[in-house]
Amino acid sequence: MEHSQRPLGNVMQLLEELGHEVTYAYDDLIFVNDNDFLLQFANTGPTLNLFFNQSCLKKTADDVEQSIIPAADRKGLSIVKKGHYNVSEQADENLRIEFFEN
């Protein structure tokens, strides 16, 4: 049985402490209740990529970035701001997520 190196529990605890709620974790993605941002596990250890929803207000994004990165550091996690994403629903009711890196 393969053991995941992804510290999902630590990430969920971090988000809850900052007042966010994890609504869905799928493969390497972590979706948050307000959908303003999501986190994606990088290929190495405790590093996560931070993507903001294209519809997220700049002030909200700045506030999240300024609170989540130092809080993650204190938990031994590394969060790197990568860019934006867009979610759209397709005809088959699946969601399509497009990433736009800075």
Secondary structure, 3 states (H helix, E strand, C coil): CCCCCCCHHHHHHHHHHCCCCEEEEECCEEEECCCCEEEEECCCCCEEEEEEECCCCHHHHHHHHHHHHHHHHHCCCEEEEEEEEEEEECCCCCEEEEEEEC
